[in-house]
Structure formats: C-alpha cells, structure tokens
Amino acid sequence: MDKSIEKVLSASVLRLRMKSPFFATLALFARFIPTDRLPTAGTDGKDIFFNRKYLLSLSPAQQDGLLLHEVLHAALLHVLRRGTRDAIIWNIAADIVVNGTIVAQGCFELPDGGVREPKLEHLSVEEIYELLEKDEKLSYCLAHPDLLTEAPEDAKAGLGDDGDSLSIARRAVLEAHWRNALQKATTIARTTTDRGNLPVGMERELGALNPAQLDWRSYLWRYLVKTPSDFSGFDRRFIGRGLYLENLEGESVKVYVAVDTSGSIDHQQLRMFLGEVRGILNSYPHLECQLYYTDADAYGPYTLASKSSLPKPEGGGGTSFRPFFSKVEENWDNFSAGVCIYLTDGYGDFPPEPPELPVLWVVTPGGLDLSEFPFGEAVRLLSV
C-alpha cells in the first residue's frame, strides 16, 4: 500500500476517534485493502476493499463516511445475515440502515448518491428487505448502481461467494471476530462518552444481532406445556415432524387465533397470515383452535381442526384489539389451558388491562416496534 493511501486511512481513523470512539474501535478491527476491481468500495464481511482513485477523489468527510459505511456492513454481520435472500435487495436494505445510522450522528458525510429512505431507517435490515421485496422497489438499483457494493471475486475466493456459502467454521470465526469488536467498542463508548451512550441507531442494530429468531411457531411450544420451562417427557426426536404435543399428558390446550383483517392489512399480508394459521394446525394437530377475524370488531369464533378449510375472511375497517380479547374472555372457561395468538401489524387500540391468558403477538415486517406492545410477547414474522 502506497504512503499516500496509508496517510489517508490513518487520518480517517484519527478523525473517527475524535468524533466517535465506538466507530473508531470498530475500524481498528478492519483490514483496508486497495483494489482496482471495484468502482467505489465494498466488503466481503471480513475485509474492506476500496478503489484508490475513488477514495482520493472524496473530501476528508466523505472518506470517513465511505469507510465507516463499509466497516458497519462488516461489523453488523450483514454478509452473514443475508442467508439465501436476494443479494441486490439485501444490499439495498443494508445500505438504508447503515446510511441512516451514519447520517443520524450529525458529524459524518456520505459520498454523493448514497441510498437513503428515512421512513424505513428505524427498521432492521431483515424488515426492510421484506418491504422492498414486496413493493419491488428495485429502482434503487437503477438509480444507484455504483453503491451496490460487492467484494471483488479474487478477494472472495477464500470466503465463498456470499454469507450463505461460507463454511460453518469460517462463519463462526468471522462472527466471533466482529462480536468481539462490537463488545469492545460498546465498552469504550460507555466509558469515554459524556453520557455513556452508544451512537444513535446502534442499539437497534445490535439488538438485531441476537441469535436468529426462531420460526415463531416454535415460540408457541412454550405456551403449550404446563409452565414455560416444563419440557419433561418431551422427545426432541419428533420436533422435525411437527409432533410437539405427544407428551402433554392428555391436557387439552385451546389456542385463540386472531387474524387482523383491518384496512391496513393488504392482500399479501392476509395470505401470509392465513398461511401461518394453516401452519399452526399442521404443526400442532392436537390443539383446539378457535379462529377470529378482527378489525374494529371480532368475527367468529370458527372452530378449526387440522383438516379444516379456513372460512372466508371478514373485516376491512379500523383496528381495535379489544373485541377479540373480550370474546375470548367470554368463551374461556377459566379452567382449561389456553393461549392467544394475534397476527397483526400492531397498529390499533389495545385493551386497558392485559387478558388472563398469555398472548403471543406475531407482527408483520414494518409493523409496530416490538417493544411497544403493552403486554404479552411479540415476535416478528420474517422469512429467512
């Protein structure tokens, strides 16, 4: 690496240290490699690649923004988190999150043409991906082709073409490297900044780095045993076949399912909800399931078995969660075990008091923030 490039990189890291100890620490865990095989910059999840001429053409503030952009892609494990998702759409979603985080600091500048979508920047990359895929917002690709960064093929030879093709061992090493970096950066930020806070937007993204969320139906198992931790007698060999209820000692469990059919739910989301209802019936054939369609009212109940056809949806009005819980309370005998499942975007009127039965909220991508549900447990309905 020539001296002029080394000087630029050293100066950028020094400026990062002055502006954000958190980001500066992450940058120290990255290896920066010049290449002529990229028009701008990119990462393979481990190293940062940049075009010399492009980097030198930028102002110092833009150099900082560009390098930080790639460091965050790597540190937040965007390569590993993609899995089998479409690479272009995933890259756009990740750019929206990273650029939003950088701009939110108020002290960095992005190079011209950075992908921005402020109304989505508060969401996780996974949620944004779902929304972009549904709405086919691939115009971003045409508008910003130079920002869809990929590591050069020769650099990726040792890592695989993408996060899904990495060996288990290499994935583990890469993940451990950046989790260690994030832990150290977090510690430094909380001991050196005036308020001990992380940079704006990082709490959300660090939360997305928790172990991958299970298929939400797996969460349901916790409500189908006598206590959330009672797995006695459960034969895990049957889990892949969906036979979860073999050892519930004959206890009858009722599941009250609400499908949001209000005006804010589009046809694709409704089809997704109904597919999940069918998934419940197939995964847990011994359940007693009562289905409700809900908007500002609750329609039902419809008693369903594993082979039942689903009734035609009703609704289309405003959203209130109260009617469903009121009807469940009327139908529940206070002695049988049960759980409420609400498939929704989360935008509506909640009851003033939580119901006696446990509640599992299953929330659409882009729906209400999971922390804002006043009771029960909320999980995001995402593809993997």
Secondary structure by P-SEA (a helix, b strand, c coil): ccaaaaaaaaaaaaaaaaccaaaaaaaaabbbbbbcccccccccccbbbbcaaaaaaccaaaaaaaaaaaaaaaaaccccccccccaaaaaaaaaaaaaaaaaaacccccccccccccccccccaaaaaaaaaaaccccccccccccccccccccccccccccccccaaaaaaaaaaaaaaaaaaaaaaaacccccccccaaaaaaaaacccccaaaaaaaaaacccccccccccccccccccccccccbbbbbbbbbbbccccccaaaaaaaaaaaaaaaaaccccbbbbbbbcccccccccccccccccccccccbbbaaaaaaaaaaaccccccbbbbbbccccccccccccccbbbbbbcccccccccccccbbbbbccc
